[in-house]
């Protein structure tokens, strides 16, 4: 026999589902940044590090050039998305922790 969750139980489950979705989205954006930069010969950039903005300014392609304007703009937009996702993940984690504390 299958137990049908109550609307309240289903609503609590939504928090974990959203967290999983946000983390997956963050991974996709991080991988996109790494992939775009790797295609330019840059393999040691970590988009989640605290010094990501400073490091972006210092990056050089495999042949020693600075990042071109549109490539850098693309990476900056992706970093903005990653930062937004980071804040959303922290918010959802706090909601999850509050639910766990109630139990």
N, CA, C and O atoms as a Tinker XYZ file with bonds, in Angstrom:
   412  protein
     1  N      0.834000   -1.166000    0.000000    73     2
     2  CA     0.000000    0.000000    0.000000    64     1     3
     3  C      0.887000    1.240000    0.000000    63     2     4     5
     4  O      1.908000    1.279000    0.686000    81     3
     5  N      0.496000    2.249000   -0.768000    73     3     6
     6  CA     1.287000    3.472000   -0.908000    64     5     7
     7  C      0.745000    4.541000    0.018000    63     6     8     9
     8  O     -0.463000    4.769000    0.089000    81     7
     9  N      1.652000    5.194000    0.727000    73     7    10
    10  CA     1.273000    6.306000    1.600000    64     9    11
    11  C      1.297000    7.597000    0.790000    63    10    12    13
    12  O      2.340000    7.985000    0.263000    81    11
    13  N      0.176000    8.244000    0.693000    73    11    14
    14  CA     0.084000    9.519000   -0.017000    64    13    15
    15  C      0.438000   10.621000    0.983000    63    14    16    17
    16  O     -0.213000   10.752000    2.019000    81    15
    17  N      1.462000   11.409000    0.675000    73    15    18
    18  CA     1.858000   12.450000    1.631000    64    17    19
    19  C      0.807000   13.557000    1.731000    63    18    20    21
    20  O      0.107000   13.871000    0.768000    81    19
    21  N      0.725000   14.123000    2.909000    73    19    22
    22  CA    -0.186000   15.257000    3.102000    64    21    23
    23  C      0.397000   16.474000    2.377000    63    22    24    25
    24  O      1.580000   16.478000    2.039000    81    23
    25  N     -0.409000   17.493000    2.137000    73    23    26
    26  CA     0.126000   18.710000    1.504000    64    25    27
    27  C      1.287000   19.316000    2.298000    63    26    28    29
    28  O      2.218000   19.863000    1.706000    81    27
    29  N      1.244000   19.225000    3.628000    73    27    30
    30  CA     2.325000   19.755000    4.462000    64    29    31
    31  C      3.615000   18.948000    4.277000    63    30    32    33
    32  O      4.703000   19.515000    4.183000    81    31
    33  N      3.477000   17.619000    4.225000    73    31    34
    34  CA     4.655000   16.765000    4.000000    64    33    35
    35  C      5.266000   17.041000    2.629000    63    34    36    37
    36  O      6.485000   17.125000    2.481000    81    35
    37  N      4.418000   17.177000    1.655000    73    35    38
    38  CA     4.895000   17.457000    0.292000    64    37    39
    39  C      5.587000   18.814000    0.235000    63    38    40    41
    40  O      6.587000   18.972000   -0.466000    81    39
    41  N      5.068000   19.783000    0.959000    73    39    42
    42  CA     5.667000   21.117000    0.977000    64    41    43
    43  C      7.055000   21.075000    1.618000    63    42    44    45
    44  O      7.967000   21.765000    1.161000    81    43
    45  N      7.223000   20.273000    2.673000    73    43    46
    46  CA     8.544000   20.135000    3.311000    64    45    47
    47  C      9.546000   19.483000    2.361000    63    46    48    49
    48  O     10.722000   19.847000    2.358000    81    47
    49  N      9.096000   18.538000    1.569000    73    47    50
    50  CA     9.964000   17.867000    0.602000    64    49    51
    51  C     10.436000   18.832000   -0.488000    63    50    52    53
    52  O     11.515000   18.666000   -1.057000    81    51
    53  N      9.630000   19.818000   -0.760000    73    51    54
    54  CA     9.949000   20.792000   -1.810000    64    53    55
    55  C     11.269000   21.510000   -1.519000    63    54    56    57
    56  O     12.000000   21.849000   -2.449000    81    55
    57  N     11.580000   21.743000   -0.255000    73    55    58
    58  CA    12.810000   22.434000    0.119000    64    57    59
    59  C     14.027000   21.636000   -0.347000    63    58    60    61
    60  O     14.952000   22.199000   -0.931000    81    59
    61  N     14.026000   20.339000   -0.093000    73    59    62
    62  CA    15.158000   19.495000   -0.516000    64    61    63
    63  C     15.251000   19.401000   -2.039000    63    62    64    65
    64  O     16.344000   19.390000   -2.603000    81    63
    65  N     14.106000   19.334000   -2.687000    73    63    66
    66  CA    14.110000   19.285000   -4.155000    64    65    67
    67  C     14.674000   20.570000   -4.749000    63    66    68    69
    68  O     15.444000   20.541000   -5.710000    81    67
    69  N     14.278000   21.699000   -4.160000    73    67    70
    70  CA    14.784000   22.984000   -4.658000    64    69    71
    71  C     16.280000   23.090000   -4.434000    63    70    72    73
    72  O     17.002000   23.573000   -5.307000    81    71
    73  N     16.757000   22.648000   -3.281000    73    71    74
    74  CA    18.188000   22.686000   -2.996000    64    73    75
    75  C     18.968000   21.866000   -4.011000    63    74    76    77
    76  O     19.993000   22.310000   -4.527000    81    75
    77  N     18.477000   20.674000   -4.290000    73    75    78
    78  CA    19.136000   19.808000   -5.271000    64    77    79
    79  C     19.162000   20.475000   -6.650000    63    78    80    81
    80  O     20.170000   20.409000   -7.353000    81    79
    81  N     18.076000   21.105000   -7.028000    73    79    82
    82  CA    17.989000   21.779000   -8.317000    64    81    83
    83  C     18.957000   22.963000   -8.401000    63    82    84    85
    84  O     19.638000   23.141000   -9.411000    81    83
    85  N     19.015000   23.767000   -7.341000    73    83    86
    86  CA    19.917000   24.924000   -7.325000    64    85    87
    87  C     21.378000   24.501000   -7.394000    63    86    88    89
    88  O     22.175000   25.115000   -8.104000    81    87
    89  N     21.725000   23.459000   -6.660000    73    87    90
    90  CA    23.105000   22.971000   -6.679000    64    89    91
    91  C     23.454000   22.458000   -8.073000    63    90    92    93
    92  O     24.553000   22.709000   -8.569000    81    91
    93  N     22.532000   21.746000   -8.705000    73    91    94
    94  CA    22.773000   21.272000  -10.068000    64    93    95
    95  C     22.965000   22.417000  -11.050000    63    94    96    97
    96  O     23.814000   22.350000  -11.939000    81    95
    97  N     22.172000   23.465000  -10.882000    73    95    98
    98  CA    22.304000   24.629000  -11.767000    64    97    99
    99  C     23.650000   25.322000  -11.551000    63    98   100   101
   100  O     24.300000   25.744000  -12.507000    81    99
   101  N     24.060000   25.432000  -10.291000    73    99   102
   102  CA    25.363000   26.049000  -10.002000    64   101   103
   103  C     26.487000   25.238000  -10.644000    63   102   104   105
   104  O     27.420000   25.806000  -11.211000    81   103
   105  N     26.400000   23.942000  -10.557000    73   103   106
   106  CA    27.413000   23.069000  -11.160000    64   105   107
   107  C     27.485000   23.307000  -12.663000    63   106   108   109
   108  O     28.576000   23.382000  -13.228000    81   107
   109  N     26.331000   23.425000  -13.313000    73   107   110
   110  CA    26.310000   23.666000  -14.762000    64   109   111
   111  C     26.998000   24.978000  -15.123000    63   110   112   113
   112  O     27.750000   25.035000  -16.095000    81   111
   113  N     26.748000   26.031000  -14.349000    73   111   114
   114  CA    27.364000   27.326000  -14.648000    64   113   115
   115  C     28.868000   27.311000  -14.366000    63   114   116   117
   116  O     29.646000   27.886000  -15.126000    81   115
   117  N     29.272000   26.664000  -13.293000    73   115   118
   118  CA    30.705000   26.536000  -12.986000    64   117   119
   119  C     31.394000   25.770000  -14.108000    63   118   120   121
   120  O     32.466000   26.167000  -14.566000    81   119
   121  N     30.793000   24.688000  -14.545000    73   119   122
   122  CA    31.381000   23.895000  -15.629000    64   121   123
   123  C     31.434000   24.677000  -16.934000    63   122   124   125
   124  O     32.368000   24.517000  -17.720000    81   123
   125  N     30.437000   25.520000  -17.166000    73   123   126
   126  CA    30.456000   26.332000  -18.386000    64   125   127
   127  C     31.639000   27.290000  -18.362000    63   126   128   129
   128  O     32.350000   27.417000  -19.359000    81   127
   129  N     31.860000   27.965000  -17.235000    73   127   130
   130  CA    32.996000   28.887000  -17.117000    64   129   131
   131  C     34.299000   28.134000  -17.325000    63   130   132   133
   132  O     35.163000   28.570000  -18.086000    81   131
   133  N     34.438000   27.001000  -16.645000    73   131   134
   134  CA    35.668000   26.222000  -16.777000    64   133   135
   135  C     35.882000   25.761000  -18.210000    63   134   136   137
   136  O     37.008000   25.783000  -18.709000    81   135
   137  N     34.817000   25.345000  -18.873000    73   135   138
   138  CA    34.926000   24.872000  -20.251000    64   137   139
   139  C     35.316000   25.966000  -21.219000    63   138   140   141
   140  O     36.166000   25.760000  -22.085000    81   139
   141  N     34.699000   27.128000  -21.079000    73   139   142
   142  CA    35.011000   28.263000  -21.960000    64   141   143
   143  C     36.468000   28.680000  -21.776000    63   142   144   145
   144  O     37.175000   28.949000  -22.748000    81   143
   145  N     36.905000   28.729000  -20.528000    73   143   146
   146  CA    38.290000   29.130000  -20.272000    64   145   147
   147  C     39.278000   28.044000  -20.687000    63   146   148   149
   148  O     40.363000   28.348000  -21.181000    81   147
   149  N     38.909000   26.788000  -20.490000    73   147   150
   150  CA    39.804000   25.696000  -20.888000    64   149   151
   151  C     40.041000   25.716000  -22.393000    63   150   152   153
   152  O     41.133000   25.392000  -22.861000    81   151
   153  N     39.017000   26.095000  -23.145000    73   151   154
   154  CA    39.165000   26.196000  -24.602000    64   153   155
   155  C     40.175000   27.277000  -24.990000    63   154   156   157
   156  O     40.689000   27.279000  -26.109000    81   155
   157  N     40.455000   28.192000  -24.066000    73   155   158
   158  CA    41.437000   29.247000  -24.304000    64   157   159
   159  C     42.797000   28.911000  -23.690000    63   158   160   161
   160  O     43.704000   29.743000  -23.686000    81   159
   161  N     42.932000   27.696000  -23.175000    73   159   162
   162  CA    44.206000   27.270000  -22.603000    64   161   163
   163  C     44.362000   27.594000  -21.131000    63   162   164   165
   164  O     45.476000   27.591000  -20.607000    81   163
   165  N     43.252000   27.875000  -20.459000    73   163   166
   166  CA    43.287000   28.216000  -19.034000    64   165   167
   167  C     42.641000   27.068000  -18.274000    63   166   168   169
   168  O     41.437000   26.837000  -18.390000    81   167
   169  N     43.429000   26.361000  -17.508000    73   167   170
   170  CA    42.899000   25.189000  -16.815000    64   169   171
   171  C     42.916000   25.282000  -15.309000    63   170   172   173
   172  O     42.504000   24.340000  -14.632000    81   171
   173  N     43.384000   26.397000  -14.760000    73   171   174
   174  CA    43.534000   26.478000  -13.306000    64   173   175
   175  C     42.646000   27.542000  -12.665000    63   174   176   177
   176  O     42.973000   28.050000  -11.592000    81   175
   177  N     41.533000   27.886000  -13.302000    73   175   178
   178  CA    40.637000   28.905000  -12.759000    64   177   179
   179  C     39.478000   28.222000  -12.052000    63   178   180   181
   180  O     38.851000   27.320000  -12.609000    81   179
   181  N     39.191000   28.646000  -10.827000    73   179   182
   182  CA    38.090000   28.081000  -10.047000    64   181   183
   183  C     37.038000   29.164000   -9.801000    63   182   184   185
   184  O     37.258000   30.055000   -8.981000    81   183
   185  N     35.900000   29.102000  -10.495000    73   183   186
   186  CA    34.874000   30.142000  -10.393000    64   185   187
   187  C     34.231000   30.301000   -9.021000    63   186   188   189
   188  O     33.556000   31.301000   -8.777000    81   187
   189  N     34.419000   29.350000   -8.127000    73   187   190
   190  CA    33.794000   29.437000   -6.805000    64   189   191
   191  C     34.722000   30.002000   -5.739000    63   190   192   193
   192  O     34.283000   30.242000   -4.614000    81   191
   193  N     35.995000   30.220000   -6.063000    73   191   194
   194  CA    36.926000   30.780000   -5.083000    64   193   195
   195  C     36.585000   32.230000   -4.775000    63   194   196   197
   196  O     36.006000   32.931000   -5.605000    81   195
   197  N     36.946000   32.671000   -3.582000    73   195   198
   198  CA    36.652000   34.043000   -3.183000    64   197   199
   199  C     37.391000   35.069000   -4.034000    63   198   200   201
   200  O     36.897000   36.180000   -4.227000    81   199
   201  N     38.552000   34.717000   -4.538000    73   199   202
   202  CA    39.345000   35.662000   -5.330000    64   201   203
   203  C     39.055000   35.561000   -6.826000    63   202   204   205
   204  O     39.895000   35.936000   -7.644000    81   203
   205  N     37.879000   35.062000   -7.189000    73   203   206
   206  CA    37.546000   34.817000   -8.592000    64   205   207
   207  C     37.596000   36.078000   -9.454000    63   206   208   209
   208  O     38.038000   36.015000  -10.602000    81   207
   209  N     37.149000   37.227000   -8.923000    73   207   210
   210  CA    37.171000   38.464000   -9.710000    64   209   211
   211  C     38.610000   38.924000   -9.966000    63   210   212   213
   212  O     38.963000   39.278000  -11.090000    81   211
   213  N     39.427000   38.915000   -8.924000    73   211   214
   214  CA    40.825000   39.326000   -9.072000    64   213   215
   215  C     41.556000   38.397000  -10.028000    63   214   216   217
   216  O     42.299000   38.848000  -10.900000    81   215
   217  N     41.345000   37.111000   -9.863000    73   215   218
   218  CA    42.009000   36.126000  -10.729000    64   217   219
   219  C     41.595000   36.286000  -12.184000    63   218   220   221
   220  O     42.407000   36.094000  -13.089000    81   219
   221  N     40.328000   36.639000  -12.409000    73   219   222
   222  CA    39.853000   36.813000  -13.778000    64   221   223
   223  C     40.635000   37.919000  -14.475000    63   222   224   225
   224  O     40.959000   37.808000  -15.657000    81   223
   225  N     40.936000   38.987000  -13.737000    73   223   226
   226  CA    41.700000   40.102000  -14.313000    64   225   227
   227  C     43.130000   39.684000  -14.658000    63   226   228   229
   228  O     43.733000   40.238000  -15.576000    81   227
   229  N     43.664000   38.725000  -13.938000    73   227   230
   230  CA    45.055000   38.295000  -14.137000    64   229   231
   231  C     45.213000   37.187000  -15.179000    63   230   232   233
   232  O     46.334000   36.888000  -15.591000    81   231
   233  N     44.118000   36.580000  -15.606000    73   231   234
   234  CA    44.203000   35.416000  -16.486000    64   233   235
   235  C     44.835000   35.758000  -17.834000    63   234   236   237
   236  O     44.636000   36.838000  -18.391000    81   235
   237  N     45.590000   34.806000  -18.322000    73   235   238
   238  CA    46.188000   34.879000  -19.652000    64   237   239
   239  C     45.852000   33.585000  -20.379000    63   238   240   241
   240  O     45.837000   32.508000  -19.784000    81   239
   241  N     45.584000   33.708000  -21.672000    73   239   242
   242  CA    45.286000   32.526000  -22.477000    64   241   243
   243  C     46.542000   31.684000  -22.612000    63   242   244   245
   244  O     47.623000   32.083000  -22.179000    81   243
   245  N     46.389000   30.527000  -23.211000    73   243   246
   246  CA    47.525000   29.625000  -23.392000    64   245   247
   247  C     48.675000   30.250000  -24.168000    63   246   248   249
   248  O     49.830000   29.869000  -23.975000    81   247
   249  N     48.371000   31.211000  -25.050000    73   247   250
   250  CA    49.435000   31.868000  -25.819000    64   249   251
   251  C     49.814000   33.231000  -25.242000    63   250   252   253
   252  O     50.488000   34.017000  -25.908000    81   251
   253  N     49.386000   33.520000  -23.998000    73   251   254
   254  CA    49.839000   34.716000  -23.295000    64   253   255
   255  C     48.986000   35.962000  -23.446000    63   254   256   257
   256  O     49.330000   37.000000  -22.881000    81   255
   257  N     47.896000   35.902000  -24.180000    73   255   258
   258  CA    47.047000   37.080000  -24.364000    64   257   259
   259  C     46.103000   37.258000  -23.179000    63   258   260   261
   260  O     45.781000   36.300000  -22.475000    81   259
   261  N     45.663000   38.509000  -22.969000    73   259   262
   262  CA    44.612000   38.752000  -21.976000    64   261   263
   263  C     43.289000   38.263000  -22.568000    63   262   264   265
   264  O     43.186000   38.023000  -23.771000    81   263
   265  N     42.292000   38.120000  -21.713000    73   263   266
   266  CA    40.981000   37.670000  -22.197000    64   265   267
   267  C     40.356000   38.739000  -23.090000    63   266   268   269
   268  O     40.408000   39.930000  -22.783000    81   267
   269  N     39.775000   38.302000  -24.179000    73   267   270
   270  CA    39.091000   39.222000  -25.080000    64   269   271
   271  C     37.817000   39.744000  -24.418000    63   270   272   273
   272  O     37.277000   39.115000  -23.507000    81   271
   273  N     37.350000   40.881000  -24.877000    73   271   274
   274  CA    36.245000   41.603000  -24.244000    64   273   275
   275  C     34.986000   40.746000  -24.081000    63   274   276   277
   276  O     34.445000   40.659000  -22.979000    81   275
   277  N     34.522000   40.125000  -25.136000    73   275   278
   278  CA    33.255000   39.380000  -25.069000    64   277   279
   279  C     33.391000   38.101000  -24.250000    63   278   280   281
   280  O     32.442000   37.685000  -23.584000    81   279
   281  N     34.549000   37.485000  -24.296000    73   279   282
   282  CA    34.795000   36.299000  -23.471000    64   281   283
   283  C     34.764000   36.684000  -22.000000    63   282   284   285
   284  O     34.143000   36.002000  -21.186000    81   283
   285  N     35.426000   37.761000  -21.668000    73   283   286
   286  CA    35.457000   38.224000  -20.279000    64   285   287
   287  C     34.049000   38.620000  -19.820000    63   286   288   289
   288  O     33.663000   38.329000  -18.688000    81   287
   289  N     33.285000   39.280000  -20.690000    73   287   290
   290  CA    31.910000   39.664000  -20.349000    64   289   291
   291  C     31.047000   38.426000  -20.087000    63   290   292   293
   292  O     30.241000   38.410000  -19.157000    81   291
   293  N     31.221000   37.398000  -20.909000    73   291   294
   294  CA    30.490000   36.147000  -20.718000    64   293   295
   295  C     30.821000   35.540000  -19.357000    63   294   296   297
   296  O     29.923000   35.139000  -18.616000    81   295
   297  N     32.093000   35.475000  -19.034000    73   295   298
   298  CA    32.520000   34.894000  -17.755000    64   297   299
   299  C     31.971000   35.729000  -16.591000    63   298   300   301
   300  O     31.516000   35.171000  -15.593000    81   299
   301  N     32.012000   37.043000  -16.714000    73   299   302
   302  CA    31.481000   37.896000  -15.639000    64   301   303
   303  C     29.990000   37.670000  -15.434000    63   302   304   305
   304  O     29.522000   37.647000  -14.296000    81   303
   305  N     29.244000   37.504000  -16.510000    73   303   306
   306  CA    27.808000   37.215000  -16.370000    64   305   307
   307  C     27.585000   35.871000  -15.686000    63   306   308   309
   308  O     26.705000   35.730000  -14.837000    81   307
   309  N     28.388000   34.894000  -16.066000    73   307   310
   310  CA    28.276000   33.576000  -15.427000    64   309   311
   311  C     28.630000   33.667000  -13.941000    63   310   312   313
   312  O     27.993000   33.018000  -13.111000    81   311
   313  N     29.638000   34.465000  -13.606000    73   311   314
   314  CA    30.011000   34.635000  -12.196000    64   313   315
   315  C     28.884000   35.301000  -11.412000    63   314   316   317
   316  O     28.655000   34.966000  -10.250000    81   315
   317  N     28.180000   36.244000  -12.040000    73   315   318
   318  CA    27.026000   36.868000  -11.387000    64   317   319
   319  C     25.945000   35.827000  -11.097000    63   318   320   321
   320  O     25.349000   35.828000  -10.020000    81   319
   321  N     25.700000   34.949000  -12.052000    73   319   322
   322  CA    24.701000   33.895000  -11.862000    64   321   323
   323  C     25.131000   32.953000  -10.746000    63   322   324   325
   324  O     24.315000   32.564000   -9.910000    81   323
   325  N     26.406000   32.586000  -10.729000    73   323   326
   326  CA    26.931000   31.697000   -9.685000    64   325   327
   327  C     26.771000   32.352000   -8.317000    63   326   328   329
   328  O     26.411000   31.682000   -7.350000    81   327
   329  N     27.035000   33.651000   -8.228000    73   327   330
   330  CA    26.879000   34.371000   -6.962000    64   329   331
   331  C     25.415000   34.381000   -6.510000    63   330   332   333
   332  O     25.128000   34.178000   -5.331000    81   331
   333  N     24.498000   34.615000   -7.440000    73   331   334
   334  CA    23.073000   34.581000   -7.117000    64   333   335
   335  C     22.671000   33.192000   -6.622000    63   334   336   337
   336  O     21.964000   33.063000   -5.622000    81   335
   337  N     23.120000   32.169000   -7.320000    73   335   338
   338  CA    22.798000   30.798000   -6.914000    64   337   339
   339  C     23.372000   30.492000   -5.534000    63   338   340   341
   340  O     22.738000   29.806000   -4.732000    81   339
   341  N     24.566000   30.999000   -5.262000    73   339   342
   342  CA    25.181000   30.790000   -3.942000    64   341   343
   343  C     24.286000   31.359000   -2.843000    63   342   344   345
   344  O     24.063000   30.706000   -1.824000    81   343
   345  N     23.776000   32.569000   -3.046000    73   343   346
   346  CA    22.891000   33.182000   -2.047000    64   345   347
   347  C     21.593000   32.393000   -1.904000    63   346   348   349
   348  O     21.105000   32.184000   -0.793000    81   347
   349  N     21.040000   31.960000   -3.025000    73   347   350
   350  CA    19.797000   31.193000   -2.967000    64   349   351
   351  C     20.013000   29.855000   -2.270000    63   350   352   353
   352  O     19.161000   29.416000   -1.497000    81   351
   353  N     21.125000   29.213000   -2.530000    73   351   354
   354  CA    21.432000   27.932000   -1.879000    64   353   355
   355  C     21.538000   28.125000   -0.372000    63   354   356   357
   356  O     21.016000   27.318000    0.396000    81   355
   357  N     22.210000   29.190000    0.053000    73   355   358
   358  CA    22.337000   29.453000    1.488000    64   357   359
   359  C     20.970000   29.692000    2.125000    63   358   360   361
   360  O     20.718000   29.227000    3.237000    81   359
   361  N     20.090000   30.410000    1.436000    73   359   362
   362  CA    18.747000   30.668000    1.946000    64   361   363
   363  C     17.962000   29.369000    2.093000    63   362   364   365
   364  O     17.317000   29.139000    3.116000    81   363
   365  N     18.019000   28.534000    1.082000    73   363   366
   366  CA    17.285000   27.256000    1.125000    64   365   367
   367  C     17.878000   26.343000    2.197000    63   366   368   369
   368  O     17.138000   25.618000    2.863000    81   367
   369  N     19.192000   26.366000    2.374000    73   367   370
   370  CA    19.811000   25.560000    3.437000    64   369   371
   371  C     19.329000   26.011000    4.806000    63   370   372   373
   372  O     19.089000   25.181000    5.684000    81   371
   373  N     19.184000   27.322000    4.998000    73   371   374
   374  CA    18.673000   27.816000    6.285000    64   373   375
   375  C     17.235000   27.361000    6.501000    63   374   376   377
   376  O     16.859000   26.997000    7.616000    81   375
   377  N     16.425000   27.378000    5.435000    73   375   378
   378  CA    15.048000   26.887000    5.540000    64   377   379
   379  C     15.034000   25.410000    5.888000    63   378   380   381
   380  O     14.253000   24.974000    6.733000    81   379
   381  N     15.899000   24.637000    5.238000    73   379   382
   382  CA    15.983000   23.203000    5.516000    64   381   383
   383  C     16.397000   22.953000    6.960000    63   382   384   385
   384  O     15.817000   22.107000    7.641000    81   383
   385  N     17.410000   23.698000    7.428000    73   383   386
   386  CA    17.872000   23.527000    8.804000    64   385   387
   387  C     16.786000   23.883000    9.799000    63   386   388   389
   388  O     16.663000   23.233000   10.837000    81   387
   389  N     15.995000   24.908000    9.498000    73   387   390
   390  CA    14.898000   25.280000   10.377000    64   389   391
   391  C     13.848000   24.183000   10.435000    63   390   392   393
   392  O     13.290000   23.908000   11.497000    81   391
   393  N     13.577000   23.555000    9.296000    73   391   394
   394  CA    12.628000   22.429000    9.276000    64   393   395
   395  C     13.155000   21.262000   10.102000    63   394   396   397
   396  O     12.403000   20.624000   10.838000    81   395
   397  N     14.447000   20.988000    9.975000    73   395   398
   398  CA    15.033000   19.882000   10.719000    64   397   399
   399  C     15.022000   20.162000   12.229000    63   398   400   401
   400  O     14.853000   19.248000   13.036000    81   399
   401  N     15.201000   21.418000   12.593000    73   399   402
   402  CA    15.188000   21.771000   14.013000    64   401   403
   403  C     13.796000   21.595000   14.627000    63   402   404   405
   404  O     13.663000   21.325000   15.820000    81   403
   405  N     12.764000   21.751000   13.794000    73   403   406
   406  CA    11.389000   21.575000   14.273000    64   405   407
   407  C     11.064000   20.121000   14.562000    63   406   408   409
   408  O     10.192000   19.836000   15.382000    81   407
   409  N     11.744000   19.205000   13.908000    73   407   410
   410  CA    11.409000   17.780000   14.034000    64   409   411
   411  C     11.903000   17.194000   15.316000    63   410   412
   412  O     11.702000   16.007000   15.570000    81   411
